[in-house]
């Protein structure tokens, strides 16, 4: 019987979160309680729902000193991959939904995003810099197969000859190798592939609807073979759970053809912290205390500290050890260099039907 905000495991196959707590902006919490009848009712498994949003603008700006880009695009809100650690989960709270299972099952697609992007890029005051896609929710999550919004965005960026960086865990990116390879040949595209663990069992529990680690490494190889620069992202590093795999992940990335590598420490903002604690208790109760203790040591006694310059790495002896191990392995494997810079001098607004052509 479901009680509180917990959902029976049988109703959430392939999902990361075990609960669906109310969002932090909601005035009331919704709790499931027995109704007093002695009849057991079988509730159906949670299914993925997709709603449509038609945004007025799609390019989002930021001025964070922790990020290497100042603009990004999100084709989707929510993510069916269901990674329990996802720092984007609290964004669902702004939509009146839960950061738990709602984030994984109640998704929002933005099918007009490519058309809106074309309008924004065509504005006379627009100034070119690389656009990052996939830095919040994954553009190659399963629903992209039918919606094809990400492919539409890439087609617009190709036509405008605009630089783009893509971050994903999804092997569906292989569908778009034709576009990415064409852009990469002109110095307009690079890709980051996130690999958190090489352990398929841990990966399935932590990232339930993400392709297996070995399959993502194959994607790295296929992108590389097509001439697309690839960076492998050991992200996030979970202290006490995945940190021992750093060297092995980097070696596998090098063997697959990656040009560079980066890492980010586990981040647990807002509602993500209790969801992650609950996940540890369900899947790895023997490691729960160690993982949480390490995180608190890195964040001044808290599970997370959002200070700029701190939130991506943490601090203290264990954070320094992880950073030093990563740097040493990356240097030894030749993955410590920068990714190739993307060109901004090829940008042009493509002619539209009815435009007068220049004579010169």
C-alpha positions in Angstrom: 0.0 0.0 0.0 1.4 3.4 -0.9 1.6 5.9 1.9 2.9 9.5 2.1 4.6 10.5 -1.1 6.4 7.1 -1.7 5.4 5.2 -4.8 5.5 1.4 -4.8 8.5 0.0 -6.7 6.2 -2.0 -8.9 4.6 1.2 -10.3 7.9 2.8 -11.2 10.0 0.4 -13.3 12.8 2.2 -15.0 12.4 5.3 -12.9 15.1 6.9 -10.7 13.1 8.6 -7.9 11.1 6.6 -5.4 8.8 9.4 -4.4 6.8 12.4 -5.8 7.0 15.1 -3.1 5.2 18.4 -3.7 7.3 21.2 -5.2 8.9 23.7 -3.0 6.6 26.5 -4.2 3.4 24.5 -3.6 1.3 25.7 -0.6 0.1 22.1 0.2 1.7 18.7 0.3 -0.2 15.8 -1.2 -0.1 12.5 0.7 -1.4 9.1 -0.2 -3.1 7.3 2.6 -5.2 4.1 2.9 -8.9 4.8 2.4 -10.1 2.4 5.0 -11.3 -0.3 2.6 -9.8 -3.7 2.9 -9.7 -4.2 -0.8 -6.2 -4.0 -2.3 -6.3 -2.1 -5.6 -3.6 -2.6 -8.2 -2.5 0.7 -9.6 -0.9 0.9 -13.1 2.7 1.7 -13.7 3.6 5.3 -14.2 3.6 6.2 -17.9 5.4 9.1 -19.6 3.2 12.0 -20.5 4.3 14.7 -22.9 2.8 18.2 -23.1 3.5 20.9 -25.6 4.9 24.4 -24.9 5.3 27.1 -27.5 7.9 29.5 -26.1 8.3 33.1 -27.2 12.0 32.8 -26.9 14.3 29.8 -26.7 17.9 31.2 -26.2 18.5 31.5 -22.5 21.3 33.7 -21.2 23.4 33.3 -18.1 26.4 35.2 -16.6 27.6 32.4 -14.3 31.4 32.4 -13.7 31.2 28.6 -13.3 30.0 28.0 -16.9 32.0 28.2 -20.1 29.1 29.5 -22.2 26.7 32.4 -21.9 23.7 31.0 -23.8 21.9 27.7 -24.1 18.7 26.1 -25.4 16.5 23.4 -23.8 14.3 21.5 -26.3 12.5 19.8 -23.3 11.5 20.4 -19.7 11.9 17.3 -17.5 13.9 14.3 -18.6 12.9 10.7 -19.1 16.4 9.5 -18.4 15.5 9.7 -14.7 19.0 10.2 -13.4 18.5 10.4 -9.6 21.3 13.0 -9.2 20.1 15.4 -11.9 20.5 19.0 -10.7 17.8 20.2 -13.1 15.1 18.4 -11.1 14.1 21.5 -9.1 13.1 23.3 -12.3 9.9 21.3 -12.4 8.9 23.2 -9.2 8.4 26.4 -11.2 5.8 24.5 -13.3 3.8 23.4 -10.2 5.1 19.8 -10.5 7.3 17.6 -8.4 11.1 17.2 -8.8 10.6 13.5 -8.1 8.7 11.3 -10.4 6.9 14.2 -12.2 10.3 15.3 -13.5 10.8 11.9 -15.2 7.2 11.2 -16.3 5.5 14.6 -17.0 7.6 16.1 -19.7 7.2 19.2 -21.8 8.3 19.4 -25.5 8.9 22.6 -27.3 8.2 21.8 -31.0 8.3 25.4 -32.2 11.8 25.9 -30.8 13.6 25.6 -34.2 11.4 28.2 -35.7 11.8 30.5 -32.7 15.6 30.0 -32.9 15.7 31.0 -36.5 13.8 34.2 -35.6 16.2 35.1 -32.8 19.3 34.4 -34.8 18.0 36.6 -37.6 17.6 39.7 -35.4 20.0 42.5 -36.5 21.3 43.0 -32.9 22.2 39.3 -32.4 25.9 38.7 -31.7 27.4 35.2 -32.3 28.8 33.0 -29.6 28.6 29.2 -29.2 25.2 27.9 -28.0 25.2 25.1 -25.5 22.4 22.4 -25.8 22.0 19.7 -23.2 23.4 21.5 -20.2 20.1 21.3 -18.3 17.9 18.4 -19.6 19.1 15.9 -22.2 18.2 16.8 -25.8 18.5 13.2 -26.8 16.2 11.7 -24.2 13.9 9.0 -25.5 11.0 11.3 -26.6 13.3 13.0 -29.1 13.0 10.0 -31.3 9.5 11.0 -32.2 9.6 14.7 -31.6 12.8 15.5 -33.5 13.1 18.9 -32.0 16.8 18.6 -31.4 17.4 17.7 -35.1 15.3 20.7 -36.1 17.5 23.0 -33.9 20.7 21.6 -35.5 19.3 22.1 -39.0 18.7 25.8 -38.1 22.2 26.2 -36.6 23.7 24.6 -39.7 21.8 26.9 -42.0 23.0 29.9 -40.0 26.5 28.5 -39.7 26.3 29.0 -36.0 28.6 27.2 -33.5 27.1 24.7 -31.1 28.2 22.4 -28.3 26.0 19.5 -27.4 26.0 17.5 -24.1 24.2 14.2 -23.9 24.1 10.7 -22.4 21.8 9.5 -25.2 23.0 7.4 -28.1 20.3 8.9 -30.3 22.8 11.5 -31.1 24.2 9.1 -33.7 21.1 9.8 -35.8 22.3 13.3 -36.3 25.9 12.5 -37.1 25.3 13.7 -40.6 24.5 17.3 -39.4 27.2 17.3 -36.7 29.9 16.0 -39.0 29.1 18.7 -41.6 29.3 21.4 -38.9 32.4 20.0 -37.3 34.2 20.0 -40.6 33.8 23.8 -40.5 34.7 24.1 -36.8 31.1 24.7 -35.8 30.3 21.7 -33.5 31.6 19.7 -30.6 30.0 17.1 -28.3 30.3 16.2 -24.7 29.3 12.6 -23.6 28.6 12.0 -20.0 29.8 8.7 -18.5 29.3 8.4 -14.7 30.2 4.8 -14.2 31.3 1.7 -16.1 29.3 -0.6 -13.8 26.1 -1.5 -15.8 24.2 -2.4 -12.6 25.0 0.8 -10.9 24.3 2.7 -14.0 20.9 1.1 -14.4 19.9 2.0 -10.8 21.3 5.6 -10.9 20.4 6.5 -14.6 17.6 4.1 -15.3 16.7 5.1 -18.9 20.2 6.0 -20.1 22.0 3.7 -22.5 24.5 1.4 -20.8 28.1 2.7 -20.3 29.6 0.5 -22.9 27.0 1.7 -25.4 27.9 5.3 -24.7 31.5 4.6 -25.3 30.6 3.2 -28.7 28.8 6.5 -29.4 32.0 8.3 -28.5 33.9 6.1 -31.1 31.3 6.7 -33.8 31.3 10.5 -33.3 35.1 10.5 -33.4 35.2 8.4 -36.5 32.9 11.0 -38.2 35.4 13.8 -37.3 33.4 15.3 -34.5 35.4 16.4 -31.5 34.3 14.6 -28.3 34.9 15.4 -24.7 34.0 12.7 -22.1 32.5 14.2 -19.0 33.0 12.2 -15.7 29.9 13.9 -14.3 28.9 13.7 -11.6 31.5 12.1 -9.5 29.7 10.6 -6.5 32.2 10.4 -3.6 32.1 7.0 -1.9 30.2 5.4 -4.8 31.8 6.2 -8.2 35.0 8.1 -7.4 37.1 4.9 -7.5 36.2 4.6 -11.3 37.8 7.9 -12.4 40.9 6.3 -13.9 39.1 3.5 -15.6 36.5 5.8 -17.2 39.2 8.1 -18.5 41.2 5.1 -20.0 38.0 3.8 -21.7 37.3 7.3 -23.0 40.8 7.6 -24.5 40.5 4.2 -26.1 37.1 5.3 -27.7 38.8 8.3 -29.2 37.8 11.2 -26.9 40.0 14.3 -27.3 39.5 15.7 -23.8 37.8 15.0 -20.5 36.3 17.0 -17.6 34.5 16.3 -14.3 32.0 17.8 -11.9 31.3 16.8 -8.3 27.8 15.6 -7.4 25.4 18.6 -6.8 22.3 18.2 -4.7 20.4 21.5 -4.8 17.0 21.9 -3.2 14.7 18.8 -3.5 17.5 16.7 -5.1 19.2 16.1 -1.7 16.3 14.2 0.0 15.5 12.3 -3.3 19.2 11.2 -3.4 19.2 10.3 0.2 16.1 8.2 -0.3 17.6 6.5 -3.3 20.8 5.6 -1.4 18.7 4.1 1.4 16.8 2.0 -1.1 19.6 0.8 -3.4 22.9 1.2 -1.4 22.0 1.3 2.3 25.5 0.1 3.2 27.2 3.0 1.5 24.6 5.7 2.4 26.4 7.1 5.5 29.8 7.2 3.8 28.5 9.0 0.7 26.6 11.6 2.7 29.5 12.1 5.1 31.9 12.8 2.2 29.5 15.3 0.7 29.1 17.1 4.0 32.9 17.3 4.4 33.1 19.0 1.0 30.3 21.6 1.7 31.0 22.8 5.2 28.6 20.4 6.9 25.8 20.7 4.4 24.9 18.3 1.5 25.3 21.1 -1.0 26.7 24.6 -1.1 25.8 26.7 -4.2 28.6 29.3 -4.0 30.1 30.2 -7.4 33.6 28.7 -7.6 32.7 26.0 -5.1 29.6 24.2 -6.2 31.2 22.3 -9.1 34.1 20.9 -7.1 33.6 21.2 -3.4 36.5 21.7 -1.0 38.5 19.8 1.6 40.9 16.9 1.5 38.6 14.5 -0.4 37.7 17.0 -3.0 41.4 17.8 -3.5 42.2 14.1 -3.8 39.6 13.6 -6.5 40.8 16.6 -8.4 44.4 15.5 -8.3 43.6 12.0 -9.3 41.6 13.2 -12.2 44.2 15.7 -13.4 47.0 13.0 -13.1 45.0 10.4 -15.1 43.9 12.9 -17.7 47.5 14.1 -18.2 48.8 10.6 -18.5 46.2 9.6 -21.0 46.5 12.8 -23.1 43.0 14.1 -22.2 44.1 17.2 -20.3 44.1 19.5 -23.3 41.4 21.9 -24.4 38.7 21.1 -27.0 39.1 22.8 -30.4 37.7 26.3 -30.4 34.5 26.9 -32.4 34.4 29.4 -35.1 32.1 32.4 -35.0 33.2 34.2 -38.2 31.1 32.0 -40.6 27.8 33.1 -39.2 25.3 34.4 -41.8 21.5 34.8 -42.0 20.4 32.5 -44.8 18.2 34.0 -47.5 14.5 33.5 -47.1 11.8 33.1 -49.8 11.1 36.5 -51.2 14.4 38.1 -50.2 16.1 40.2 -52.8 19.5 38.7 -53.8 22.6 40.8 -53.8 24.2 41.7 -57.2 27.7 41.4 -55.8 
